[in-house]
Amino acid sequence: MAQPALLDTLPAVGTHADRAYELVRERLIMLDIRPGEPINDDRLADEFGFGRTPVREALKRLERERLVVAYPRRGTFATGVDMTDLSDISEIRKQLEPTAAARAARSASAETRARLSALADEISQIRPGEDSREVLRKDIRVHREIYRAAGNPYLEDILVSLDSHATRIWCLFLDRLPDVASHVVEHVALLHAIADGDAETAERLTLSHVSGFETAIRGLL
């Protein structure tokens, strides 16, 4: 089953289709459902206890996000992870993620700033040797919180989708990336910059972080 560490960061959802979407999406981005693997909607419906219709609605949403692909008379499958997409994903993230971080620094509410500051304290406790998958879940959580703090739902949707695909790429190389913890701990300074309202620093640190991800992956190719 999906881990609470990630799902707990998501806003409350109002329908079974929404919940099915979140559950299946997490399995796809963490590669619990492997690239190219068939997806049995009947089995998922039984597991979730939602019925087939919510699961099928969820899969349609995931197909629009290019996380699954449906073939007539063959079924639905997790999309492959194409390393040639790395440049395209990074190009957009380098433009939009710094914008989101700077916007969050300028406009986040006091409550949001307090939440981000507390999250920074939590992330600072990550230590080398921690389970890489759990560390990566914390990275996803940080990104989702920053996107939400930016206060632009259209920007948030785009960045969540891009981060999902970037995470799938990261998961492919997780056992070959020894310094995942340090990469995620970089967010501490970024979260504090946003909480402190320092838009310029937040923008700079975000661009460095996104560029560092691309460099780390390319170093393994």
Contacts in CASP RR format, 6 or more apart in sequence:
PFRMAT RR
TARGET T0000
AUTHOR 0000-0000-0000
METHOD contacts of the structure
MODEL  1
MAQPALLDTLPAVGTHADRAYELVRERLIMLDIRPGEPINDDRLADEFGF
GRTPVREALKRLERERLVVAYPRRGTFATGVDMTDLSDISEIRKQLEPTA
AARAARSASAETRARLSALADEISQIRPGEDSREVLRKDIRVHREIYRAA
GNPYLEDILVSLDSHATRIWCLFLDRLPDVASHVVEHVALLHAIADGDAE
TAERLTLSHVSGFETAIRGLL
2 22 0 8 1.000
2 23 0 8 1.000
2 26 0 8 1.000
2 27 0 8 1.000
2 32 0 8 1.000
3 26 0 8 1.000
3 134 0 8 1.000
3 137 0 8 1.000
5 134 0 8 1.000
5 137 0 8 1.000
5 138 0 8 1.000
5 141 0 8 1.000
6 26 0 8 1.000
6 30 0 8 1.000
6 137 0 8 1.000
6 140 0 8 1.000
6 141 0 8 1.000
7 22 0 8 1.000
7 23 0 8 1.000
7 26 0 8 1.000
9 140 0 8 1.000
9 141 0 8 1.000
9 144 0 8 1.000
9 145 0 8 1.000
10 22 0 8 1.000
10 144 0 8 1.000
11 148 0 8 1.000
13 19 0 8 1.000
13 21 0 8 1.000
13 22 0 8 1.000
15 54 0 8 1.000
16 48 0 8 1.000
16 50 0 8 1.000
16 51 0 8 1.000
16 54 0 8 1.000
17 50 0 8 1.000
17 53 0 8 1.000
17 54 0 8 1.000
17 55 0 8 1.000
17 57 0 8 1.000
17 58 0 8 1.000
17 61 0 8 1.000
18 58 0 8 1.000
19 48 0 8 1.000
19 50 0 8 1.000
19 54 0 8 1.000
20 44 0 8 1.000
20 48 0 8 1.000
20 50 0 8 1.000
20 54 0 8 1.000
20 55 0 8 1.000
20 57 0 8 1.000
20 58 0 8 1.000
21 57 0 8 1.000
21 58 0 8 1.000
21 61 0 8 1.000
21 62 0 8 1.000
23 48 0 8 1.000
24 33 0 8 1.000
24 39 0 8 1.000
24 44 0 8 1.000
24 55 0 8 1.000
24 58 0 8 1.000
24 59 0 8 1.000
24 62 0 8 1.000
25 58 0 8 1.000
25 62 0 8 1.000
25 65 0 8 1.000
25 67 0 8 1.000
25 164 0 8 1.000
26 32 0 8 1.000
27 33 0 8 1.000
28 62 0 8 1.000
28 67 0 8 1.000
28 68 0 8 1.000
28 78 0 8 1.000
28 164 0 8 1.000
28 168 0 8 1.000
29 67 0 8 1.000
29 140 0 8 1.000
29 164 0 8 1.000
29 165 0 8 1.000
29 167 0 8 1.000
29 168 0 8 1.000
29 171 0 8 1.000
30 133 0 8 1.000
30 136 0 8 1.000
30 137 0 8 1.000
30 167 0 8 1.000
30 171 0 8 1.000
31 168 0 8 1.000
31 171 0 8 1.000
31 172 0 8 1.000
33 39 0 8 1.000
33 78 0 8 1.000
34 78 0 8 1.000
35 78 0 8 1.000
35 79 0 8 1.000
35 80 0 8 1.000
35 81 0 8 1.000
35 168 0 8 1.000
36 77 0 8 1.000
36 78 0 8 1.000
36 79 0 8 1.000
36 80 0 8 1.000
37 77 0 8 1.000
37 78 0 8 1.000
38 75 0 8 1.000
38 76 0 8 1.000
38 77 0 8 1.000
39 59 0 8 1.000
39 68 0 8 1.000
39 75 0 8 1.000
39 76 0 8 1.000
39 77 0 8 1.000
39 78 0 8 1.000
41 52 0 8 1.000
41 55 0 8 1.000
41 56 0 8 1.000
41 59 0 8 1.000
41 76 0 8 1.000
42 52 0 8 1.000
44 55 0 8 1.000
45 51 0 8 1.000
45 52 0 8 1.000
45 54 0 8 1.000
45 55 0 8 1.000
48 54 0 8 1.000
48 55 0 8 1.000
59 68 0 8 1.000
59 70 0 8 1.000
59 76 0 8 1.000
62 68 0 8 1.000
63 69 0 8 1.000
63 70 0 8 1.000
63 76 0 8 1.000
65 161 0 8 1.000
65 164 0 8 1.000
66 79 0 8 1.000
66 165 0 8 1.000
67 78 0 8 1.000
67 79 0 8 1.000
67 164 0 8 1.000
67 165 0 8 1.000
68 76 0 8 1.000
68 77 0 8 1.000
68 78 0 8 1.000
68 79 0 8 1.000
69 76 0 8 1.000
69 77 0 8 1.000
69 79 0 8 1.000
70 76 0 8 1.000
70 77 0 8 1.000
71 77 0 8 1.000
81 168 0 8 1.000
81 169 0 8 1.000
81 172 0 8 1.000
83 169 0 8 1.000
83 221 0 8 1.000
85 165 0 8 1.000
85 169 0 8 1.000
86 169 0 8 1.000
86 214 0 8 1.000
86 217 0 8 1.000
86 218 0 8 1.000
89 162 0 8 1.000
89 165 0 8 1.000
89 166 0 8 1.000
89 169 0 8 1.000
90 166 0 8 1.000
90 210 0 8 1.000
90 211 0 8 1.000
90 213 0 8 1.000
90 214 0 8 1.000
92 158 0 8 1.000
92 162 0 8 1.000
93 159 0 8 1.000
93 162 0 8 1.000
93 163 0 8 1.000
93 166 0 8 1.000
93 210 0 8 1.000
94 207 0 8 1.000
94 210 0 8 1.000
94 211 0 8 1.000
96 155 0 8 1.000
96 158 0 8 1.000
96 159 0 8 1.000
96 162 0 8 1.000
97 159 0 8 1.000
97 206 0 8 1.000
97 207 0 8 1.000
97 209 0 8 1.000
97 210 0 8 1.000
98 202 0 8 1.000
98 203 0 8 1.000
98 204 0 8 1.000
98 206 0 8 1.000
98 207 0 8 1.000
98 210 0 8 1.000
99 150 0 8 1.000
99 155 0 8 1.000
99 203 0 8 1.000
100 146 0 8 1.000
100 147 0 8 1.000
100 150 0 8 1.000
100 152 0 8 1.000
100 155 0 8 1.000
100 156 0 8 1.000
100 159 0 8 1.000
100 206 0 8 1.000
101 146 0 8 1.000
101 150 0 8 1.000
101 190 0 8 1.000
101 193 0 8 1.000
101 194 0 8 1.000
101 199 0 8 1.000
101 202 0 8 1.000
101 203 0 8 1.000
101 205 0 8 1.000
101 206 0 8 1.000
102 199 0 8 1.000
102 200 0 8 1.000
102 202 0 8 1.000
102 203 0 8 1.000
102 206 0 8 1.000
103 150 0 8 1.000
103 151 0 8 1.000
103 152 0 8 1.000
103 155 0 8 1.000
103 199 0 8 1.000
104 112 0 8 1.000
104 116 0 8 1.000
104 146 0 8 1.000
104 149 0 8 1.000
104 150 0 8 1.000
104 151 0 8 1.000
104 194 0 8 1.000
104 202 0 8 1.000
105 193 0 8 1.000
105 194 0 8 1.000
105 196 0 8 1.000
105 197 0 8 1.000
105 198 0 8 1.000
105 199 0 8 1.000
105 201 0 8 1.000
105 202 0 8 1.000
105 203 0 8 1.000
106 197 0 8 1.000
106 199 0 8 1.000
107 150 0 8 1.000
107 151 0 8 1.000
108 116 0 8 1.000
108 149 0 8 1.000
108 151 0 8 1.000
108 194 0 8 1.000
108 195 0 8 1.000
108 197 0 8 1.000
112 148 0 8 1.000
112 149 0 8 1.000
113 194 0 8 1.000
113 195 0 8 1.000
113 196 0 8 1.000
113 197 0 8 1.000
114 195 0 8 1.000
115 145 0 8 1.000
116 145 0 8 1.000
116 146 0 8 1.000
116 149 0 8 1.000
116 191 0 8 1.000
116 194 0 8 1.000
116 195 0 8 1.000
117 191 0 8 1.000
117 192 0 8 1.000
117 195 0 8 1.000
119 141 0 8 1.000
119 142 0 8 1.000
119 145 0 8 1.000
119 191 0 8 1.000
120 187 0 8 1.000
120 188 0 8 1.000
120 191 0 8 1.000
120 192 0 8 1.000
120 195 0 8 1.000
122 138 0 8 1.000
123 138 0 8 1.000
123 142 0 8 1.000
123 184 0 8 1.000
123 185 0 8 1.000
123 187 0 8 1.000
123 188 0 8 1.000
123 191 0 8 1.000
124 185 0 8 1.000
124 188 0 8 1.000
126 135 0 8 1.000
126 138 0 8 1.000
126 181 0 8 1.000
126 184 0 8 1.000
126 185 0 8 1.000
127 181 0 8 1.000
128 181 0 8 1.000
128 182 0 8 1.000
129 181 0 8 1.000
130 181 0 8 1.000
132 174 0 8 1.000
132 175 0 8 1.000
132 177 0 8 1.000
132 180 0 8 1.000
133 174 0 8 1.000
135 180 0 8 1.000
135 181 0 8 1.000
135 184 0 8 1.000
136 167 0 8 1.000
136 170 0 8 1.000
136 171 0 8 1.000
136 174 0 8 1.000
136 180 0 8 1.000
136 184 0 8 1.000
138 184 0 8 1.000
139 167 0 8 1.000
139 183 0 8 1.000
139 184 0 8 1.000
139 187 0 8 1.000
140 163 0 8 1.000
140 167 0 8 1.000
142 184 0 8 1.000
142 187 0 8 1.000
142 191 0 8 1.000
143 159 0 8 1.000
143 160 0 8 1.000
143 163 0 8 1.000
144 160 0 8 1.000
144 163 0 8 1.000
146 190 0 8 1.000
146 191 0 8 1.000
146 194 0 8 1.000
147 155 0 8 1.000
147 156 0 8 1.000
147 159 0 8 1.000
147 160 0 8 1.000
147 163 0 8 1.000
148 156 0 8 1.000
149 194 0 8 1.000
150 156 0 8 1.000
166 213 0 8 1.000
169 217 0 8 1.000
170 177 0 8 1.000
170 213 0 8 1.000
170 217 0 8 1.000
173 217 0 8 1.000
173 220 0 8 1.000
174 180 0 8 1.000
176 220 0 8 1.000
177 183 0 8 1.000
177 216 0 8 1.000
177 220 0 8 1.000
179 216 0 8 1.000
183 209 0 8 1.000
183 212 0 8 1.000
183 213 0 8 1.000
183 216 0 8 1.000
186 205 0 8 1.000
186 208 0 8 1.000
186 209 0 8 1.000
187 209 0 8 1.000
189 201 0 8 1.000
189 205 0 8 1.000
190 202 0 8 1.000
190 205 0 8 1.000
190 206 0 8 1.000
190 209 0 8 1.000
193 201 0 8 1.000
193 202 0 8 1.000
193 205 0 8 1.000
194 202 0 8 1.000
END
